[in-house]
Amino acid sequence: MVAHFGNLESFRRAGAWVNQHRLAKLLAEAERSLTPEQRNCVLVKLVDLGIADNRLSKDEIGVITDWRQIAPLADHEYQRCYDTLLASASIGVLINESPSGPDWIPINLLCAAMIGVIRHQPASAQRRLKALERRVQSTDAMNSGQTYLEQLGEDGLATVVGGMLQPAQRNCVLANVLREAYLAGEPSPEIQAYLQLLRVGMEFTPGEFEACAKVFRQLGNPTLLRESPGQK
């Protein structure tokens, strides 16, 4: 959060303000100062933060419920947001248990699909690859993913991912790939073309894909919550 929105000092000042004035005043200020799109963006970010450990605590649910009173996000859109972010956090669904032990192929395919995005962003590739390795906690999965991508190519990978993953696993892969693609804003045309290959390969409709992408477009927009000339 600090890296995305500003420096540590501004983050601390914001926390002190909330502790002093409480959530009710924050909601009043947000309703007065933020556009509907910005209020929706904050709501999505609150859900993303809360669901990072695969569940929402009672306090987190309370804050999100209060914020929804000022955010014009429809119930079905909120549910889509929640389901998409939960899929992104649910890496555990990618481990298939078998009598002979865990099957790591789905995790390897996740790494391959995400490396397919990362390699189109050479300036930040090293940092992003390290972040992905920390997330999956497996150097072997990273190496296997790289091998899959090199041997199959993007077209072949898209076909394999669709055929070897269960529905919940496909949802997880799509959500994580889109999170990576929109991490710094709108993806490049090359990444957009790659995303469409994965969409077709994993048999998502254009509508399903766009609804999922919309969530990460809000999360990754670096300018949406910055002050504009018309705001105070």
N, C-alpha and C positions, 0 to 999 in steps of 0.2 A: 504493500500500500504506500509506504513512504517513497519507494522508487518511482511508483506510477504517478503519484499526485504532487510530489514536492519534496521538501527536505524534512529532516527529523524535527527541527524546531517548529515548523508550521504544524506538523503532525501533533506535537505535544501541546501546542497552543489550542488546537482544535479539541483535543481530549479534555483539557482543562475547562474549556468553555462548556462542553457538554456536561461535565461533572458539576459545574456550578449552576447551569440553567436548566438542566434535565431535558428529557426527550420531548416533552410537550412544547416547550419553546422552540426547540429545534424544528419540530414539525411545522409550527406556525411560520417560522422564518423560511423554511424550505418551500412551503406553499405560496408564500408571497414572492420569493426571490427566484425560484427555479421555474423553467418552462415545464410543461407536461412531459416532454421527451427526457429532460434531465431528471425529473422525479422518477420516471420509469427506469432510467439508467441506474440511479441509486438503489432502487428496489432490487434490480437484477444483481448488483454488486453485493448487497446485503445477503441475498440468498446464496450467492457463490461463496462468500466468506463463511456463512453458517454451515454450509453443507460440505465444506472441505474435509471434515472427518466422517462423512457419510451419514450424518444425522443432524437434525436441528434440536438444540436444547430448548427447554421451556422458555428461558429468557430470550433466546434468539427468535423463537416463534412470536413472542410478545412484541419485540421490536419490529419484526417484519409485518405483523398484523396491524400495528399502529401506523406504520409507513404506508401500508396499502390504502389507508383512509384518504391519503392525499395523492396517491399515484393512480392515474387513470388506466391502469392495465386491467383488461377484462379477465374474468375468472379463467377462461380457457387459455388465454395467453400466459397467465401466471402459471397454470398447471404445466403448460408446455415448457416454460422457463425452468420450473422446478425439475421436471423429468429429465430435461436435457442436461442440466448441471449435475444432477444425481448420477446420470449415466457417465458423465465425464469423471466423476470422483470414484466410481465403482470399478476400480482396476481389478478387484478381486474376482469379478465374473470372468476374467480372461484366463483363469487357472482351472483347467479341466482335471478333476480327480478321476483316477482310474485304478484298477486293482494293482497295477505295477507302479503306481505313484503319480505325482502331478505331471500333467501334459502342458509343456510351456509353449507349444506352437502358437496359441492365440496371442500371448505376450510378445513373441517374436514378430508376429504379423503387425501388431500395434506399433512396435518400434520401426518396422519397415515402412509402414504407412506414414508415420510422423517424420522419419528421415527424408521421405520423399518431399515433404514440405520444406524441411530445414535446409536441404541442400540447394534450394532455390534462393536462399538468403545468405550468401557467403559472408557478409560482413558480421553477422551475429551467429553464424553456424556453430562455432566452437562453444560459445556460451550456452546455446540452446541444447546442444548435444549433451553437455555436462548436466544440465537441468533435467533432461529426459532420463539420463542414466541414474540420477539420484531418485527420480520418481519411481522407476521400475525396479531399482535396487538390484540390477543384474547386468554385469558387463557382457555375459554370454548372450543375453537377449539382444543387446545392442549389436554385437558382432553378427549374430544370426540375422537380425533385421537388415543390416547392411548387405549381407550376402544375398538374401532374398531379393533385395532391390536390384543389386548388380546383375544377378542371373536372370531374373524375370523381366526386368524393365517395368516401367510404370503401367503399361497396358496389361502385362501378365500378372503383376501384383494385384491390380484391381480385380481381375477375374478370380484369382486364388483367394483373396480375402473374402469375397462374396460366397464362395463355395465351401469354405472351411470353418466359418464362424456361425454360432447360434445367433438368434435374433438379438438377445440382450448384449452379446459380445459385439455384434455389428453396431448397435447403438453406442456402445462405449467407444469403439474405434472412431466412429464418425464424430462424436462429440469432442474427443481429444484432438483429432486432426483439425477440426474447425477451430478449436481453441488456439492451437499452434498457428494456424493460417491467419487468424485475425488478431494475433497478439499485439501487433504494432500498427493496427489500422487495416485499411482495405488491402487485400492480397493483390499481388501482381497478376497480370494476365497469364503468366506461365503457371502460377499456383492455382489460379481459377480453373485453368484447363485440366490440371491434375486432379483437382477436387471433383470435377465433373466425371472423370474416369472412375474415381472411387464411388461416386454416387450411383452410377450405372451398374458398376460391378457388385455393389452391395444391395442393389435393388431398392433404393429409396426413390420415391417420387420427387419431382421437382418441388412440390409443395412441402413435403416433409423435410427436404434438404434446406429449403429457404427458411422455414420456421426455426430450424436448429441454428442455421447460420445467423439469423437475426439476433439470437441471444448473445453470441460471441462478438457480433458486430458492435453491440452496445458495450460489452465488457472491454473490447480492445480499442474503442474510439478514444484517441488521446486528447481530443479537443472539446468533446461534448460538455464536460463539466468545467472548462476554463471560462473565466469571465469574458463576456462579450461587451462591445461598446454600449449596448442597450441595457446592461445589467449593472447593479450596484451591490 
